[in-house]
Amino acid sequence: MDSAACPPNVGFIRRAGTRLRTDWLAKIIGFSLGMTVFFELYFRILKHPIFPVTIMPVTAVDRFVGFQPAGLSLYLSLWVYVTLACVLVKNRRELLSYGAAAATLSVVGLGIFFLWPTAVPQLADTDWSRYPSFAFLKTVDASGNACPSLHVAFAVFTAIRLGRLLRELGAPQVIRGGSWLWCLGIVYSTLATRQHVTVDALAGALLGAIVATPQFRLSTVATAVGSSAKGG
């Protein structure tokens, strides 16, 4: 059956499946290498700050949200969410565009952490010994590298890029809306797990949006130029 004659949902699944299989090895290697380099630099900066560390302020929003242990699953789900914007690109050109944008976001964020180390305040009303599932997170990812929240930045960055990809694939509205709900859930989780405060999240959202939005225009222009060259 021709994919154009398929029901919208079936056509979307088939098109998404085709993209998942396209350049899959390059996607896996590129994403894994990028994550390895990012975390190596992230933890070096986290553990060895050169400049004085600024403690971020707690706002009324942080006190309202409070500590919510259930937010841990959403917090960790970022690493599943960000892969979607990578594996659904349609060709090598878009994969390179995604990699360049993700690298830009990482360099800007890590540069800020290096020049202006920040940390989340230790709130006395949370007894971490009661939550063993958080022990690893609090041990590995300490309260530093707070502002901007790169967790939020990558969530917003992914939501914007993934939104475009889902529209191209003809994804149902429920899936496109679900992507944004997932993003918002991750943003909420950074506050609920007390890994970040509101100021961190706002700064991260701004950074993610700034990096993602111009990249769309550049990607569109590059695609148009490439198509014109082939046509000529």
Sequence and secondary structure as in RCSB ss.txt:
>XXXX:A:sequence
MDSAACPPNVGFIRRAGTRLRTDWLAKIIGFSLGMTVFFELYFRILKHPIFPVTIMPVTAVDRFVGFQPAGLSLY
LSLWVYVTLACVLVKNRRELLSYGAAAATLSVVGLGIFFLWPTAVPQLADTDWSRYPSFAFLKTVDASGNACPSL
HVAFAVFTAIRLGRLLRELGAPQVIRGGSWLWCLGIVYSTLATRQHVTVDALAGALLGAIVATPQFRLSTVATAV
GSSAKGG
>XXXX:A:secstr
  GGGS HHHHHHHHHHHHHHTTHHHHHHHHHHHHHHHHHHHHHHHHS  S  EE    HHHHHH   TTHHHHH
HTHHHHHHHHHHT  SHHHHHHHHHHHHHHHHHHHHHHHHS EE    TT  GGG GGGHHHHHHS SBS SS H
HHHHHHHHHHHHHHHHHHTT  HHHHHHHHHHHHHHHHHHHHTTSS HHHHHHHHHHHHHHHHHHHHHHHHHHHH
HHHHHH 
